[in-house]
Amino acid sequence: MINWHEALSQWGEIQHNAPLAKRTTMGVGGAARCLFAPYDIAGLAQAMLHIPADMPLLPLGRGSNLLVADEGFEGLVLDVGRLQTYDHDVMTMRAGAGMRMSKLAQKAAQAGLTGIEFMATVPGDIGGGVAMNAGAFGQQVSDCLQQVQLVLRTGQIQTLDAQSLQMCYRSSVLPAGSIVVKADFNLQAGEREAIYERMRMMRQKRRDTQPLEQPNCGSVFKNPTGNYAARLIEHVGLKGHRIGQAQISSRHANFIVNHGQACTKDVLALIRLAQQRVAAVYAIDLETEVCMLGMQS
Ligand SMILES: Cc1cc2nc3c(=O)[nH]c(=O)nc-3n(C[C@H](O)[C@H](O)[C@H](O)COP(=O)(O)OP(=O)(O)OC[C@H]3O[C@@H](n4cnc5c(N)ncnc54)[C@H](O)[C@@H]3O)c2cc1C
C-alpha cells in the first residue's frame, strides 16, 4: 500500500519541509511540513481524497497577503500556481486560480473590457484575489465575479455563485477546507485606450505612495469604518518606527517593510505595537488584513 505522499506525487509536485519565506512577498517565516503543487484541477481533486483528514491545509497563491510564523506551518500548503487555464466569451473571462490578476487585467484591456483595471496593480493570483475580495481604486473582485469553481475537502468539484460567498471588504466565505480553482468574471465593454490609461494612472499612484521597492505584504490592517489605518498609525507616531530589520514604512504607514533579514517576530511586534497605540489613543481596534499563519490575528 502506498502512503499519502506517494499518492499525491502522481498528481503534482510534493516537497517536504518547504521554506515559505521565498514564497511570500514579505520574505519572512519558516517552512511548511509539506507543499503540494497539483498539475491540474482533476489532480487536486484526487489528491484531496488521500490527504489525511486531520492535516491542516493552506491554499497558497502568490503569498502577497501572507505572514508566516518563524516556526513555520505544521501542515500542507496547496500551491495552486499551475492552475493557469484561461478562456473567454464576449463579456465573460474565466481564469484559473494560479493566473496573476495583473495578467487577467491585461487580457481584459486587450479585449476592450472594463471592470478589473485595479487588478493590474495587485500582485496576487486570481484564487487569492477571490479569497481576499481584493480591491483598489473603487473596484473590487465582488463587483464583477460571477461564479467560482472550487475543489472541496471531500475531493468534489463544485461551482458556486459569487453571491453565496458573502463577499465584503477584503473577505469572502468559502466552504471549509475548499480551494478556489477557477473564477468567472462578468465585465463590460469599454474604450480600450481609456482602460489602459486608467491602469497607467493606478500604477503611477501606487509608485508615488507605496514602498514597492522593498519586500512587504501590502496593507497590514483593514481600514476601520470611516477612517484610514495609515493615518491612525501615523498620528500615534509610529510611521518609520523600526524593530530589528522590520519597519513601518516611512512612505505609507499601513505597510511594513523588510530591510532584508527581518523575521516574523519583528513584524509581529510592530503589528502589536500599532494595535496597542491606536487602541490606547483612539479606542479603535485595528484588524489585520494580512493573513497570519500560525499566529493570532
Ligand atoms: C505591494 C502590494 C500591494 C497590494 N495592494 C493591494 C490592494 O490594493 N488591494 C488588495 O486587495 N490587496 C492588495 N495587496 C494584498 C494582496 O496582493 C491581495 O490580498 C491578493 O488578493 C492576495 O493574493 P495572493 O495570490 O497573493 O494570495 P496569498 O497571499 O497567497 O493568500 C492570501 C489568502 O488567500 C487564501 N488563498 C489563496 N489562494 C487561494 C485559493 N486558490 N483558494 C482559497 N484560498 C486561497 C490563502 O490561504 C490566504 O488565506 C497588496 C500586496 C502587496 C504586496
The ligand as an ORCA input file, in Angstrom:
! r2SCAN-3c Opt
* xyz 0 1
  C       2.682     45.797     -2.809
  C       1.335     45.201     -2.504
  C       0.191     45.897     -2.801
  C      -1.062     45.348     -2.522
  N      -2.170     46.056     -2.841
  C      -3.388     45.535     -2.617
  C      -4.575     46.246     -2.977
  O      -4.544     47.353     -3.487
  N      -5.768     45.677     -2.744
  C      -5.868     44.441     -2.177
  O      -6.987     43.947     -2.005
  N      -4.770     43.741     -1.835
  C      -3.538     44.251     -2.033
  N      -2.426     43.539     -1.683
  C      -2.561     42.253     -0.990
  C      -2.657     41.026     -1.900
  O      -1.995     41.243     -3.136
  C      -4.106     40.608     -2.148
  O      -4.768     40.309     -0.938
  C      -4.202     39.375     -3.057
  O      -5.546     39.140     -3.352
  C      -3.597     38.126     -2.420
  O      -3.441     37.163     -3.450
  P      -2.338     36.019     -3.333
  O      -2.484     35.130     -4.503
  O      -1.001     36.600     -3.121
  O      -2.854     35.278     -2.017
  P      -1.979     34.673     -0.839
  O      -1.254     35.769     -0.142
  O      -1.201     33.529     -1.323
  O      -3.137     34.151      0.124
  C      -3.970     35.074      0.799
  C      -5.135     34.302      1.442
  O      -5.944     33.741      0.435
  C      -6.008     32.322      0.571
  N      -5.954     31.752     -0.776
  C      -5.003     31.954     -1.726
  N      -5.286     31.262     -2.841
  C      -6.445     30.593     -2.582
  C      -7.233     29.679     -3.336
  N      -6.918     29.337     -4.580
  N      -8.354     29.160     -2.746
  C      -8.698     29.505     -1.483
  N      -7.996     30.371     -0.725
  C      -6.875     30.906     -1.271
  C      -4.765     31.941      1.384
  O      -4.951     30.717      2.071
  C      -4.670     33.132      2.313
  O      -5.581     32.973      3.369
  C      -1.154     44.073     -1.946
  C       0.016     43.356     -1.655
  C       1.257     43.899     -1.932
  C       2.478     43.107     -1.617
*
